[in-house]
Amino acid sequence: MLIPLIHEVGMRDGLQMEQKIVEFDHKVRWIEGLIGSGIPVIQLGSFVHPKYVPQMADTDALFRHFTAKGGKRPTFSGLVLNEKGMERGLACGVDLFCLGVSASETHSLKNTRMPVMEALERILAMARTLQQEGRKVQVSVQSAFGCGFEGPIAEAKVLSIVDAYLEAGLKNISLADTAGHADPRQVASLFSQVIRRGDSIECTCHLHNTFGMGIANCLAAYDSGVQVFESAFGGLGGCPFTAVAGGNVATEDLVHMFSRLGIETGIDLDPVIATSREAADQLEHDLPGCVYKTGPISFQQA
């Protein structure tokens, strides 16, 4: 049985859509709560210009704060969009660099101001540099299951980007449902085709709950052989460069679902729920997640 690995992205993908700026001390406390839950990979932020995403202005400081601490700790990941961001990430101790290319021309232009093929060439060059530096790299295909501007995205286009990654020796591959258009059968089909491309491929799914299918899609991905799941505490999040932004699958909902199925993640739900509740208070609105409001089902099935 595969043990699901949770990659918590709430501090990046979760907060980038929030208008109220979260102070550094609050972020530190939330991250400490997530660390205490046993989550193995936590994304601390993205290396973007604060003019465009002011919520990420303290990303470098967060990495320095947490990577300076000794002892056992999670893997800390960061999203990098360009060479300047890569240099910042190298300077402040990022463990896992997350790079991505959209399969949608429209989304790519809005997100990176580059067409898909130009963005792909740039990402591949950055990935080679990071590999030479001995850093871990995850590459993603964004809008892999559909685009809020263009509609359906051909599987062949997604797989052509995947093949370019594999040819470059990049085997940690994420498929992202940026627009939240995915359905379980589509998820199963696309991930199965990626997984069949090689035994050493590590697949990650990044699924949004825009239209309420996020948890079902996660289960379809797991049943297809996906082991790594990106999620956000409280269901925070959404891409600011898609037509209809929706939150990520909530970390506590995902962990709770796996637990109900007898699939243990090694994550303590209580600190995640506490973090989500504090975030809802701080951000002054309800979050999309369910379990942080209801609490987990507390009895065992017969």
C-alpha positions in Angstrom: 0.0 0.0 0.0 1.3 3.4 -1.0 1.8 5.8 1.9 0.6 9.2 0.8 3.0 12.1 1.2 1.5 15.5 1.9 3.2 18.6 0.4 1.6 21.5 2.2 1.4 24.6 0.0 -0.9 26.8 2.0 1.8 29.3 2.9 2.3 29.9 -0.9 -0.6 28.9 -3.0 -2.9 29.4 -0.1 -2.0 33.0 0.8 -1.2 34.4 -2.7 -4.9 35.2 -3.3 -5.5 36.8 0.1 -5.9 40.6 0.2 -5.1 41.0 3.9 -1.3 40.8 4.4 -0.3 38.2 7.0 2.4 39.4 9.3 5.7 37.5 9.5 5.2 36.4 13.1 1.8 34.9 12.3 3.3 33.0 9.4 6.0 31.7 11.6 3.4 30.4 14.1 1.4 28.8 11.4 4.4 27.1 9.9 5.5 25.8 13.4 2.0 24.3 13.8 2.3 22.6 10.4 5.7 21.3 11.3 4.3 19.9 14.6 1.7 17.9 12.7 4.4 15.8 11.0 3.8 17.1 7.4 6.9 16.0 5.5 7.1 18.8 2.9 6.1 22.4 3.5 6.2 25.2 0.8 7.2 28.4 2.6 6.6 30.8 -0.3 7.4 31.8 -3.9 10.2 34.0 -5.2 8.2 36.6 -7.0 8.3 40.4 -7.1 6.3 41.8 -4.1 4.8 44.4 -6.5 2.8 41.5 -8.1 2.3 39.3 -5.1 2.8 41.4 -1.9 1.9 38.4 0.3 5.2 36.8 -0.7 7.5 39.7 0.2 9.0 37.9 3.2 9.6 34.5 1.5 13.4 34.9 1.8 13.2 35.8 5.5 10.9 32.7 6.2 13.4 30.4 4.6 16.3 31.9 6.5 14.4 31.7 9.8 13.5 28.0 9.4 16.5 26.6 7.6 18.8 28.2 10.3 17.3 25.9 12.9 19.1 22.6 13.6 17.7 19.2 14.1 15.2 17.1 12.2 12.8 19.2 10.1 10.6 18.9 7.0 11.7 19.5 3.5 11.1 23.2 2.7 10.1 23.9 -0.9 9.8 27.1 -2.8 8.2 28.1 -6.1 10.6 29.7 -8.6 9.4 31.5 -11.8 12.6 32.9 -13.2 16.4 33.1 -12.9 16.3 35.9 -10.3 13.9 33.9 -8.1 16.3 30.9 -8.5 19.2 32.9 -7.3 17.2 34.1 -4.3 16.2 30.5 -3.5 19.8 29.3 -3.7 20.9 32.1 -1.4 18.4 31.4 1.4 18.5 27.6 1.5 15.5 26.2 -0.4 15.5 22.4 -0.2 13.2 21.6 -3.1 12.8 24.0 -6.0 9.4 23.9 -7.7 9.3 25.0 -11.3 6.4 24.8 -13.8 5.1 25.3 -17.3 1.5 25.8 -18.2 0.0 23.6 -21.0 -2.3 26.5 -21.8 -1.0 29.3 -24.0 -3.3 31.9 -22.5 -2.5 30.9 -18.9 1.2 30.8 -19.7 1.1 34.4 -21.1 -0.8 35.7 -18.2 1.3 33.9 -15.6 4.8 34.2 -17.1 4.4 36.6 -20.1 5.8 33.8 -22.3 4.3 31.3 -24.7 4.5 27.7 -23.6 7.6 26.6 -25.6 9.6 29.6 -24.5 8.7 29.0 -20.9 9.6 25.3 -21.2 13.0 26.1 -22.6 13.7 28.5 -19.8 12.5 26.1 -17.1 14.6 23.3 -18.4 17.7 25.6 -18.4 17.0 26.5 -14.8 16.4 22.9 -13.8 19.8 22.0 -15.3 21.5 24.7 -13.2 19.8 23.5 -10.0 20.8 19.9 -10.7 24.4 21.0 -11.2 24.1 22.8 -7.8 23.0 19.5 -6.3 19.5 20.8 -5.5 16.2 18.8 -5.6 13.8 19.9 -8.4 10.1 19.3 -9.0 8.7 20.2 -12.4 5.0 20.7 -13.0 2.6 21.0 -15.9 0.0 23.7 -14.9 -3.5 23.8 -16.4 -3.0 20.1 -17.2 -6.7 19.2 -16.9 -8.2 22.3 -18.5 -7.9 26.0 -18.7 -10.3 28.7 -17.4 -9.7 30.7 -20.6 -9.2 28.0 -23.3 -11.3 25.1 -21.9 -10.1 21.5 -22.4 -6.4 20.9 -22.9 -5.4 18.0 -25.1 -3.7 15.1 -23.2 -1.1 15.0 -26.0 0.0 18.5 -25.2 0.4 17.8 -21.5 2.3 14.6 -22.2 4.6 16.4 -24.6 5.8 18.6 -21.8 6.1 15.6 -19.5 8.3 13.9 -22.1 10.5 17.0 -22.4 11.0 16.8 -18.6 11.9 13.1 -18.7 14.3 13.6 -21.6 16.1 16.2 -19.4 16.3 13.7 -16.6 13.6 15.3 -14.5 11.5 12.6 -12.9 9.8 14.4 -10.0 6.7 15.6 -12.0 3.6 17.3 -10.8 0.3 17.7 -12.8 -1.6 20.7 -11.6 -5.3 21.3 -12.0 -4.9 25.1 -11.9 -8.5 25.8 -13.1 -10.1 23.1 -11.1 -11.6 21.5 -14.2 -10.4 17.9 -13.6 -12.8 15.0 -13.0 -11.8 11.6 -11.5 -11.7 9.7 -14.8 -9.6 12.3 -16.5 -7.2 12.3 -13.5 -6.9 8.5 -13.6 -6.2 8.5 -17.4 -3.6 11.2 -17.4 -1.6 10.1 -14.4 -1.7 6.5 -15.5 -0.1 7.5 -18.8 2.6 9.5 -17.0 3.4 6.6 -14.5 3.7 4.1 -17.4 6.5 6.1 -18.8 9.0 4.8 -16.3 9.5 3.1 -12.9 11.5 5.9 -11.3 9.0 8.7 -12.0 7.6 10.4 -8.8 4.2 11.8 -9.5 2.6 14.6 -7.6 -0.9 15.9 -7.9 -1.9 19.5 -7.3 -5.7 19.7 -7.4 -8.0 22.6 -6.8 -11.5 22.3 -5.5 -13.1 25.0 -7.6 -16.0 22.9 -8.7 -16.1 20.5 -5.7 -14.3 17.6 -7.2 -10.9 18.0 -5.5 -11.2 15.1 -3.0 -12.6 12.7 -5.5 -9.8 13.6 -7.9 -7.2 13.0 -5.1 -8.6 9.5 -4.6 -8.5 8.8 -8.3 -4.9 9.9 -8.4 -4.0 7.7 -5.4 -5.7 4.7 -7.0 -3.7 5.4 -10.2 -0.4 5.2 -8.3 0.2 8.8 -7.3 2.0 9.1 -3.9 2.6 12.9 -3.4 -0.4 15.3 -2.8 -0.1 19.1 -2.7 -2.8 20.6 -0.5 -3.4 23.7 1.7 -4.5 24.0 5.2 -8.1 25.2 5.4 -8.5 24.8 1.6 -6.9 28.2 1.1 -5.7 29.3 -2.3 -6.2 29.8 -6.0 -4.2 31.0 -9.0 -4.5 34.8 -9.5 -3.9 34.3 -13.2 -6.9 31.9 -14.0 -10.4 32.9 -14.9 -12.2 31.5 -11.8 -9.9 31.0 -8.9 -10.7 28.2 -6.4 -9.0 26.9 -3.3 -6.8 23.9 -3.0 -7.9 20.7 -1.5 -7.8 21.2 2.2 -5.0 19.4 3.9 -7.1 18.3 6.9 -9.9 17.1 4.6 -7.4 15.0 2.6 -5.6 13.5 5.6 -9.0 12.7 7.2 -10.2 11.0 4.0 -7.1 8.8 3.9 -7.5 8.0 7.5 -11.2 6.9 7.0 -10.0 4.6 4.3 -7.4 3.0 6.6 -4.5 4.7 4.8 -2.3 6.4 7.3 -0.3 9.5 6.4 1.6 9.9 9.8 0.1 13.4 10.2 -1.6 14.6 13.4 -4.8 16.4 12.4 -5.1 18.5 15.5 -2.2 21.0 14.7 -3.5 21.4 11.1 -7.0 22.1 12.3 -5.8 24.6 14.9 -3.7 26.4 12.2 -6.7 26.6 9.8 -8.9 27.9 12.6 -6.4 30.6 13.5 -6.0 31.5 9.8 -9.7 31.9 9.4 -9.7 34.3 12.4 -6.7 36.2 11.2 -8.0 36.5 7.6 -11.5 37.4 8.9 -13.4 35.0 6.7 -14.4 31.3 6.6 -12.0 29.0 4.7 -13.3 26.5 2.1 -12.2 23.4 4.1 -14.7 21.2 6.0 -12.9 19.3 8.7 -11.4 22.4 10.4 -15.0 23.5 11.1 -16.6 20.1 12.0 -13.6 18.3 13.5 -12.8 14.7 12.4 -15.2 11.8 12.7 -14.1 10.5 16.1 -15.4 6.9 16.1 -14.1 3.8 14.2 -16.3 2.0 11.7 -17.3 -1.5 12.7 
